[in-house]
Amino acid sequence: MSDGAVPSPHPTVKPLQGIRIIDVSSFLAGPFCSTQLAEFGAEVYKLELPVVGDALRKFGTPTPSGDSLPWLQETRNKKVATLDLRKPEGAELLKRMIRKADVLVENFQPGTLEKWGLGWDTLKEENGKLIMVRISGFGQTGPYSPRPGFGRIGNAFGGLSYLAGFPELPPTTPGSATIPDYMAGLYGALGVMFALRARDMTGRGQFIDIGLYEPIFRILDELAASYDYKGYQRERMGPGTVNVCPHSHYPTKDGKWIAIACTSDKIYARLAQAQGQPELAAPGGRWEKIADRDRERKDVDAWVEKWSKTFTLADCIKECDKFEVPCGPVNSISDIFKDPHYAARENILRMKDPRVGEIAMPNVVPRLSDTPGKVEWLGPPMGAHTDELYKGLLGLTDAEMGQLKDKGVI
């Protein structure tokens, strides 16, 4: 990423080089966890069922390669091989890999790996330093743990869907049904970093248990505390925000929308000044304090809307910038591709794939100034690294490989 910073004095150093990860997860949450670690140098072997492959290969927009855009994006930097864990020979091969691995990532329904003889208690005997990421719909414990779960359920059970939409309408999808998958994968990667650091001190591994709904519940600001403390149940507010006002999306005269966030009385006073009505925010003014504005929220929003509709989006942003009022365009994806800030920050990564051609996708996050992450290749075809894994890492012979293929194990 070229952001004007001094080039790294250690351009070949990768933060997680030397860390080996076995990823037996599928679809999105677990794979996103290991993708982030792969972007910063971890060696990730992604295992999927022979012939059938991972469901993510067929999910989303298809490409001429036979693999979907989500597969190409979320399997980047990984090595892929096939393995049927349901077969005894497959379970034994995974145990052999575990002896040479640092991390295992899985997102089966709780009890599935145990049924195959591959639960935590078994695998930690194979490698006492193993770190195991376990992502499931409701976590490994509790009365709902056996239930299957997907992102939509995580949004709903975690409390976010209830808040999404307008008060007079049914709850809606909060942007994307996959938010919990990505959030759980993010917390999974964070958990791996914590566990690696703890292992440095204790010499022991551990498992990380995440329910898809838990990261969603964690990010709902004061929702839990305000309910417990004051019995306040927040309802749907459309684009508005509890505790602050004006803090919403407002239309402009060219048919676009601007987000304006007055999170304090001082910021609101600057907006009032921008609108030529500073007296509204002055001592004793109608809307001097947040409590005044919250009490007349509809009137405040209508006042801002009347003002914002006198400008084009670009001019409204300039006006807000002039008075230091936090704002931003409500971007569509086409807006994002045209935005000069996204371009300057290189937020959109363009990669050439030998099977598909050039593809654009989100770049690596976060930015490290000295040892940045990097995307080196996109999701490979099925079985691309099977020989490397089994013959190279595990030392299997051609004859053994042939027998395993004949049995459908790999």
N, C-alpha and C positions, 0 to 999 in steps of 0.2 A: 504494500500500500504506500503510495507516495503522498504524504501529507506535509511535506516540507521538513520533516524531522531529519536529524543526522542519521545516515545509514548505520545499521547495526554493526558493532564491532565483532559480533559473533553470528554472522549470517547463516552458518550451517548448524548452529546449535538449536535443538528442538527441546522444549521444556519437558516433554514426556518420552523422549527417546530412551529405549531400553525397557519400557513398560509394554508387556504383551497382554492383549485382551482377547478373550474368546466371547463372541457375541452369538448366542443362540436365540435371541429375541426375534420378534417378527413385527411386521407392519410399521409402527412409527415411534412409540415412546422409548423402548429399549434401543432401537437402532439410532435414534437421534442422540441418545446418551453417548454411545460409542463413537458416533460421527464427530462430536465435538472433541473427544479425546484424540481421535485420529488426526484431526486438523492440527493438533499441537504435537504430533510426533509419535504417538503411541502406535504400536503395531497391532492392528485389529484384524482378526480372522472372523469373518461373518459366515456362520454355518446355516444352511437351509436344506429343506428336504430334497432328496434326489428327484429329478424329473419335474416335480410339482413346483419347486422353488418357493420363495417368500411371496406372500400375498401382495406385498408392496410393489412387486414387479408389474402387476396388472392393475394397480389402483391409480386413478387419475388419468392424465392425458397420455395416450399411447404414443410411441415413436416407432419409426421403421425398424429399430433394433429389436422390437418385441418387448422391450422394457419401458416402463412409464417414466415420465419426468420426475415424479417423487422418488423412484428408485435411483435414478441417475444422480439426483441431488443428495439424497440422504444415505447413500452408500459410498459417497466420495471418500477417497483415501483408504478404503478397506480392501482387504484381500478376501475373496469369496471361495468357499468350498462347500461340498455337500456332505450331509450326514443324517442318517435316520436314527434319532435318539431312542426311538421306540423299540429298536431291535437290540438284543443283548450285546451284540458286537459293537453297535454304535455307542451304547452306554460305556463300554470298556474303552473305546477310542477317546471319548470325551474325558474320562478319568486320566488317561495318559497325557492328554493336552493340559489338563488342570495342573499336573505336576510341573509343567514348564511355563505356566501362565501366572500373571499377577491378578487379573480381574476376570470374572465371568459376569456377563450381562444376560438376564432372562426376563421375559414378561408373560410367562404362561399363567393360567389360572392356578391359584394356590393348590398344592397337592399333586400337580401334574408331574413335576420332576421327582417328587418323592415316590410316586407310583412307578416310575422307571428306575428307581434305585439311585437317583441323582440329587437327592435333597442336600441341604446344607450340612447336616450332620455327617453325611457320607463324604461329601467333597472336601470338607475341612480335614478329614483324615488323610486324604490324598495330598493335601497341601495346606499346612497350618498357617501359611501366610496369604492364603487366597482372600481376595475381596470379592464379594458377590452382590451384584445389584439385582434386586427383585422388585419389579414394577408390576402391579396388578390393579384391577379395578378398584378394590376396596382394601388392599393390604393383606398381609399374611395372617392377621388375627382379627377377632371381632366376629359378630354373628353374620355379617354379610360377606366375609372373606371368600366363600366358595363361589360367589356370583361372578359371571363374566362382566366385563366393563369396557366401554369405549369412551372416547373423548366427550361425546355428547352427554353420556351419563355422568362423567366427571364434572362437567359444567353445571349440570342440574343438581346433583347431589352435593356439590361443593358450595352452592349458594349463588353462583354467578348468573345462571340463566334467569332466576327469579327477578333479578335486578335489571335485566336487559329488555328494553322496549318502553312503551308508553303505559301509563297507569290504567288507561281504559281498554288496553289490548292485551292479548295473551303474552306470556313470556316468549322471547324470541332467542334465536341463536346469537350469542355475544360475539359477533364477528366471524368466528370460525369454530367448528366443532372439534378441531384438532388442538385448540389451545392447551387443554390438559395434557395431551401427549407430549407436546413440546416442553411444557413447564415441568412435567415429570422427568423427561429426559434431561432437562437442565439441572434439576435438583439431583438427579442420579449422577451426573458428571461432577457436580459439586461434592456430593457424598463420597465419590471415589477419591477426590483430592484430599478431603478430610481424613479418609481411611488410610490413604497412602502415608500421610504425615504421621498419623497415629502409629502405623506399622513401623515407621522409622524409629519411634521411641519405644515401642513394646515388643516388636518382633512378631506380632500376631495379626492375622487377618480378622475380618468380621463381615457380616452381611448388612446390606442397606435395604430397608423395607419402605416402599413408597406406594401409596394408593393414589390412583389418578386424581381423585377429588382433593387430596390433601394440599398440593401446591395452590389450587384454586382457592380453597378456604384460607390459606395463609396470606394471600395477597388482597383480601377484602378489607383493607385498612381497619377502621375501628368498629366494623360491623358487630363482631362478637362482644367486644368490650361495652359498646353503647347499649346493646340489648341487655346484657347482664347487669350493667350499672344503673340504667334508667328505664329498662323495659321497652326501649325504642326499637320497633321493627321497621327497617327501611323498606320502602316500596319502590316500584319502578318510577323513574323520573324522566324518561326520554333522554335527551342529550344533556340535561341539567346535572348538577353535582351537589350532593348534600354538603352542608356546612359553609358553602361559599356561593356568592352571587355578585355580579354576573359571571358565569363560568359555563359556557355552552357553545353551541354552533349557531352561527348567524348568517343569513343569506346576504349576498351581494347582488348588485344590479345586473351583472353579467351571468346570472344563473348559477353561481358557484357558492361555496360556503367557507366561512372563516371560523376557526376556533379561537375563542378569546377566554383567557383565564385570569380573572381578578381574584387572587387567593388571599388578598389582604386589603384592609381599608386604604392603605397608601397607594396600592396599585389601582384600586377603584377610583381614587381621587385623580390619578393621572388620566384615566379614561374619561372621567367627567370633564377634565380640562380639554382633552382632545375633542370632545363634543361641544365645547364652548359653553358648558354649564357647570363651572367649578363650584358654584354655590350649593349644588346638590350634595357635595362631599364636604363642605365647610362645616365647622362646629355649629351644631343646631340645624344643619341641613336635613332635607327630607330623608336622604339615604346615606347619612354619614357613617353609620355603623353596620356591620354585617347583619345584626339582628333586624335592623330597619329594612335592609334589602331583602332578607330572607322572608320577612313578613309580607312583603309586596313583590315577591319573586316574578309573578306574571307581568306586572307593570314594568319592572326593571328590564326584563328580557325584551319586552315590546319596545321600550325606549332605545335599547342597544340595536334592535333589529331595524327600527326606523332610520337610525344613523347609518348602519352598515349598508343598507340598500341604496344609499346615495353614492356609493363608490363601486368601482370594479374591484375584484378580489385583489389585484396587484396594488391598486391605490389604497385600499383599506389597510393592507399590510404595511404600506409605507407610512400611513397616518399613525398606525399603532406603534410602529418602530420609532417614529419621531417623538412620541411621548412615553416610550419605554413600557408599553403595555404588551405583555406576553401574548403572542398570537401565532397562528400558522394556518396554512391552507388545509382543508379537509381533502386529502389527496386520494384520487383513484390510482390504480396501478399505472395507468397511462400517464398520469401527472408525475408519478415518481420517476418514470423513465425519462421524462423531459427536464427534471429538476436539476439545476446546476449544482446544488449542494450535494445531492446524491452522487453526482458525477465527480465533484471535487474530492469527496470522501471515499470514492471508489466502493460505495456500498453495493453496487451491482457488479458481480463477477461474471466475466464471459470466459467460458472454457470450451475448447475444441475437443470433441469426443470422436474417436475414430469410427464409431458406428453410426453416429447421429449428426455430426457436424457441430457448429457452435451453438451453445446454450447459455442463456443468462440465468443467474440465480443469486440469492443473497450471499454476500461475502462473509468471511470469517468474523466472528465476534467472540471475545473482545479483542481489542488491539493491544498488543504488547510491543513496547518501543524497542526492546533489545532482542527478543527471541519470538518474533511473531509467528502466528499460525499460518498455514498455507494449504490450499487445495491443489493436490498434485495429479489426481485423476478422478473421474466420475465412476458411478456404479458399474462394475464390470459384468460381463456375461456369466451365466451360471457355470460354476465349476472351474473358473479361470485359474484359481490357485490351489486346486485340489492336490496336484502332484507336489507342489512346493510344501504344503502342509503335511501330507502323509509320508511322502518319501524323504523330504528335507528335514522337517522338524521331528517327526516321529520315527523316521528310519525304516519305514515299511519297504518291503521288496516288491518287485513287479508282480511276482506270483501272489503275494498277499493282497496287493491292490486288485488283482484280477478276481480273486475269490470274493472280496468285499463287494466289488461291482456286480458279480454274478448273483449275490444274495440281496442286492438292492440296498446295501448299507450305505454306500457312497455313490 
